[in-house]
Amino acid sequence: MDERSQMLANEKISKLLLKLSVPAMVGMLVQAFYNLVDTIFVGHAYGVDSIQAIGGIAVAFPIQMVGMAVSLAIGIGGSSIISRRMGEMEMEKANKTFSNLIFLSILSSLLITGVGITFIVPLLKLFGATDTILPYSLEYLEVILYGTILFSLAMVTNSVARSEGNAKVAMNSMMMAGGLNIILDPVFIFGFGMGIRGAAIATVLAQGIGVLYISRYFLSGKSTLRFHPADLKPEGKIIKEVLAIGASPFARNVSSSFMVIILNNLLAFYGGDIAIAIFGIISKLLMFTLMPMFGIIQGLQPIVGFNYGAKNFERVRESVKLAIIITTGMSIAGFLVLYLFPEQLFGIFSGDHQLIVEGKNAVRIVVLATPLIGFQVVGGALYQALGKARPSLFLSMCRQVLFLIPLVLILPKYLDLSGVWAAFPLADTLAFAVTLIMVIREFKLLAENGENMRNDPLRNDPLAGN
């Protein structure tokens, strides 16, 4: 057992979770920040047309998220397998999984780029681009689609680095990409006069640098896992398991994008371009608020996966409890900031008075159930880390498909635009109730498994001949 495996198996949970989570949190905050910066720079670059420019990014982003959803599914699905194989001391299988993830990342990126470029205009119109927003969305998304392979490789390799317990190298990769993006944005947007297209070019170039950094780590021999080009040959069993586990985050992100199709068209009908721009800003603010929680999840998953594979169920329960406490505190803090300072936050993006006033009212409705989100995030991550694909998929679909989409379709008929905003806290509350029931049940199963292990210490011991 190497040093990182010893750490996952034996180090104090609170210290271990912070050690793995803090680098992920920092990296993801930088990523979220440069997404904000893109929108801020673009908003100020276009002056009186800032609403349409911000709306352009808002419409393009959920299409970009479909590609990211595929990469996230590959990364999370593969990382869950790698963590559990390392816990079982099956390093050859872990290495094979890693190489198969690279194959899946490259193949899926090429397909997404080809389909996206071919159908770019119909896709943007489907996702709610009005005639005035479409030119801005088109300029931005075209560049982003050509950079899909870089986004994919970055997400997958960062997930793999965290799965082997090296969150620091993933953080460095994300910080490098995020920091460079923030530097390049004003250069391309203002210096080269490229506007919204310049923001997209800066993002793609920055991701490329991040990929080069983390690729060097895996090819240098410093990582626990080893990349073997011969293992790029796809193995059906591995790919099937990756896709089964990754189906949950994929479904969550794709259902979010599908929801945006409905939402943007409703917003265009009830509120026009300004409503689409408001939702785009709220989405970026919420993403920035949620990113620290996802950093905790990134740190939690290798701990849960490794210890579940090693059949140390008490460490699984302890780590999940601590993660729930931390993410709930983050949820409450995020709610207070967004609820108390909406005018100041919207003013960062644009000086348009109507945008700020209407945005303030909207965000105060949307975030009402934000304190419940931390628990939901941990609940979904628990099943992913355990490799339980079906409950993980159900929880991922629950908020968007079962609750949010029906509420978004029904409430505006009675409350107009306010009904769109009110659907969010109602959906979050219902999803929280479902997640609570499922997590309580899973904790009981983990406790029973732990009790069985204590009563029969030779159970599942390969040396016992079972």
N, C-alpha and C positions, 0 to 999 in steps of 0.2 A: 504494500500500500504506500503510494508516494505521499509527499508532504500535503498536497492539496486535498487528497482523499482523507488523510488523517484529520485535517481541519474540518471537513464536512461531517465526519463521523463523531468527533470528540470535543470540539471547541464549544465553549459556553454559547447557548443559542443567542442571547442578546448581543454578545460581542460579534458572533459570526454573522448575524443578520445585518448588523450595522456595517460590518466590514465589506459584505457583498452588495449591500443596498446603496450605501452612500456614493460610491463611484457611479453606479447606474443612475441614481437620482441626479447627480451633477451633470452627467452626460445628457440625460433626457431633458433636463431643464434648459441646457444650452440649445438642444435641438428645437424645443418648443419656443425658445426665445427667438431663434432666427426665423421661425415661421411667423412670429409676431412682427419681427423687424421687416420682413418682406412686405407685409401688408401695410405697415406704418410708412415705409419709404415710398411705396407705390401710391398710397393715399395722398401724401404730400407732394408727390411729383406731378400729379394731374390736376391739382387745384379745383376748379369748378366741376371737373369731371371725376372727382375723387370717388363719388358714390358708384359710378359705373366701373371704375378701375378696381375698387375693393370688391364689388359684386363679381367682377371677372375672375378674381382669385377664388372667391367663395364658390363659384360654380365649377371651376376647374379642379379644386382640391378634392372633392369626393370621387372624381374619376381617378385622380392620382391615388386615392386611398384604396381603390380596387386592386391596383397593382401592388401596393404596400400590404394589402390584406393577404395576398398570395405569399409574399415573402415572409410575412409574420407567421403565417400558418406553417411554412416550411421550417422556419427558425425555431418556433416554439415546439412544434411536433418533434423535430429532430433533437432539440435540447432535452426534452423530457426523456427520450430514449437514451441519449448519451449519459445523462445523470444516473439513470437507473442501472445502465450497463456498468458504469464505473462503480456504483455501489455493490454490484454483484461480482466485481473484479473481472469483467469480460472486456478487456481493453481492445482486443481485435475487433469485436463487434462494434464498439464505440467508434473506432477509427473508420470502419467501413461505413457506418452511418454518416459520419462527417463528410466523407467524399461523395456519398449519394446526395447529401444536401446541396453541395456545390453544383452537381449535375442538374438537380431540380431547379436551382436558382437561375442558372444560365438558360435552360430550356424555357422556363415559364416567362422569363424576361423578354426573350426574343418573340414569343407568341404575343405577349401583351403589347409590345411596341408595334408589331405588324398590324394587329387588329385595331389598336388605338389610332394610329396614323391614317389607316384606310377609312375609318368611320368617324373621324374627329368632329366634324361639323354636326352630323346627326346625334352623336353622343352629347355634345354640349347643349344642343337644343332639348334633348331628352332630359338632361339634368337641370333645365330651367333657365337657360340663357335667353334673355330677351334680345330684341334686335339691337338695342343700344349696348348691352353687355357683351354680346357675342364677339366682337372684334378683339376686346381685351382678353377674354378667355382663350381665344384661339392663339394669340401671340404667346401666352404663358404656357399653355398645355403642350403645344407642339414641341417645345424645347424639353420640357419635363419628360415627355414620352420617350424621346431619344436617349435620355439618361436613365431609363428604367433599370437596366442591368447593374448600374452602379448603386442605385438605391437598394436593389435586391441583395446584392453581395454584401453590402454594408450591414443590413439588418440580420442576415443569416449568420455571418461570421461573428458579429457582436453577440448574438444569442449563444453561439457555440462557445465563445470565450467565457461567458458567464456560467455556462453549464459545467465547465471544468473547474470552476471556482476562481477564475481570474477576471474579476469584475473591473480591475484597474485598467487593463489594456483596452477593454470595451469602452470605458469612460474616456480614455485618451483619444481613441478613434473618433468618438462622437464629439468631443470638445474640439478636436482639430477641425473636423468638418464644419461644426457650428460656428466656431470662431472665425474661420476663413470666410464663411458665407456672410457673416456680419460685416467683415472688412470689404469684401468684394461687392456687396449690394450697392453702396453709394457710388463706387467706381463705375460699375456698368450702367446703373440707372441714371445717374446725374453726369458723371465724368464723360462717359461715352454717349450719353443722350439716348440710351436704348430703352428707357422706360420699363414697362412691365416685362418685356422680353429679356432685358438685362437682369432682372431679378431672378428669372428662371435659369439663365446661363450661370449666374453666380452660384446658385444652389447646386447645379449639376457638377460644376468644376470642384466645388468644395467636397461633395460626396466622393468624387474620384480620389482626392487626396486622402480622405479617411479610409477608403478601401485599400490604397497602396500601403498605408501604415499597418493595418491589421493583417494584411496578406504577408507582409514581411515578418510579423510575429509568428505566424503559423509555419512559414517556410524556413525560419531560422533555427528550428529545433528547440526553442525555449518553451514551447507549449507541451502540456501533458499529452494531448492528442497529436496524432501524426497524419498529415495529408499524403496519400499515395495516389498518384494519377491513375494507376491500374484499377483502383477502387471506384473510379468515376463510372464504370460500367454499372447501369442501374440494376438493383436487386429488388425483385418484386415484393418480397416480404417486408423489407425495410421501408420501401416507398408506401406500401399499403398502411403500415403502422404510423408513419409520419403524417400521412394525409388524414388518417382517422383521428389522431390526437389534434392535429392542426385544423381540423374542420371547425372546431369551436371558435378560436379567434378569427378564422376566415369568415365564418357565418356572422359573427358579431360585426366585423368591419364592413362586409358586403351588405348586410342588412341596414347598416348605417348609411351606406351610399344609396341603397334603394330607397330608404326613408327620405333622403335628401331630394331625390327625384320628385317624390310626392310633395315634400315640404316647399321646395323652391317654386314649384308651379302654383301651390296654394298661396305662398307669400307674394308671388307676382300678381295673382288675382286680387288678393285682399289688400296688399300694401304697395305693390310696384317695386321698382329697382331699390328704393330705400330700405324696404323690408328685407330684401335679399342681402343687401350690404350689412344690415344690422345683425342678421343671423350669422353672416360670415365672421363678423367681429366677435360675437358671443361664442362661436365655435372655437376661435383662436384663444380667447380668454379662458374658456373651460379646459381646453387642451393644456394650457400652461398651468392651470390649477391641478389637473389630474396627473400630470407627468411625474411629480414626486411620488405619487402613490404607485405608479407603474414601475418606478425605480425600486420601491420596496418589493414589488412582485418579482422583479427580475432577480433580486437577491434571495427571495424566498424559494423560488422554484428549484434551484439546484439543491437546496437544503432538504426540501420535502422529497424530491425525486431520489436523491442519494440515500436518505435514511429510510424511505419506504422500500427501496430496493434491498437495503441491508436489514430490513424488518425491525428497525428501531422505531416503533410506532409512537412511543411517548415523545421522542424528539420531533416527530411530525406534528403532533398536537400542540406541543409547546411553541414551536415556531409559528404556527398558524395563529394561535391566540395572540402572540406578541404583534404579529403583522396586522391583525384586526384592530388592536388598540392604537397602533401608530397611524394607520391609514384613516381611522375614524377621526383622530385628532387633526390630521391634515385636511380632511373633508370639512370639518367645522371651521378651521382657519380660512380655507378657501371661500366658504360661504360668506363669512363676515366681510372679507375684503371686497368681494363682488357685490354684495348687497349694500354696503355702506359707502362705497366710492365709485359708483357707475359713471357719473358724469366725468370725473377725472380720467377714468380709464378710456372712455369713448373719445374724450378730447385728445388723447395721444394719437389716435388714428386719423382724425379729420377735424377741421374747424367748423364744419357744417352744423348750424344750430339745430335744425330739424332732426338730423341724424342723432345728435347727442341727446336731445329731449326724448325722442321716441325710443332710442336705445336704452336709456335709463329705465324707463317703464318696463320694457321687455325683459331685460336681464334680471330685474328684481322678481319677476314671476318665474322665469326659467330656473333660477337657482334655489328655489324654496326647499327642495328635497336633497340638495347637494350633500348635507351631513350624512346621508345614508349611503352614499356611493362607495365610500371606502370599504365597507363590509361586502358590498356586491363584487367589487374588484377582487378581493381576497378569495371569496367563495368560488368564483369562476376559475381563478388561478390554481386553487387547491385540486380541482378535478383534472386540470391539464397536467399538473405535476405528477399526479398519481397514475396518469395514463388511462383514466376512465373517460373514454371519448363521448359516450352518449349523454351522461349528465352534464358534462362540460358543454356539449353542443346545445343542450336544452337551455341551460342558463344563458348562454350567449345569444340565443334567439329570443329568449323570454322578453327582455325589455323592449327591443326594437319591434319584433314581429307580433308578439301576442298583445302588447300593451300600447306602445307609442304610436305605431302606424294606425290602428283603429281609432285611438283617441284624437290623433291629428285630423283624421277624416271626419269625425263626428262633431267635435266641439266647435270648430269654426262656423258650422251651420247655425249655431245658437249665439256664439260670442264673437263672431267675426275674427279679426286678427288676434284679439286677446285669447281666443280659443286655441290658436296654434301654440302660443307661449304656455298656456295652462296645461297642455298635454304633457309637457316634460316632467314637472314635479309629480303629477299623478302616476305616470308610467314608472318613475323611479321608486315611488312608494310601493307600488304593487310588486315590482321586481325585487325589492328588498325583502318583502314578506316571503316570497317564494324561495329566495336564496337562504334566508334564515332557517326555514324548515329543512332544506336539504343539507345544510352544513351541520345542523344539530344531529341529523341522522348519520352523517358520515363520521362525526366525532364519536358517536356510540359504537360504530363498527370498528374504528381504530382502537377504542378502549377495549373492546372484546378481543380483537386480535392480539393486543398487547398482553391481556390476561392469559390468553391461550399460550403465548410464547413463554410467559413466566411459569405456567403450570407444566409445560412440556418443553424444556430447554433444548431437547434434541430434535424438535420439530423443525423441518426445513433445513436441517444441518446436512450438507452433502456428505460429510464424513460418517454420518450415522447410518448411511445405506438406505435412506428413505427416498 
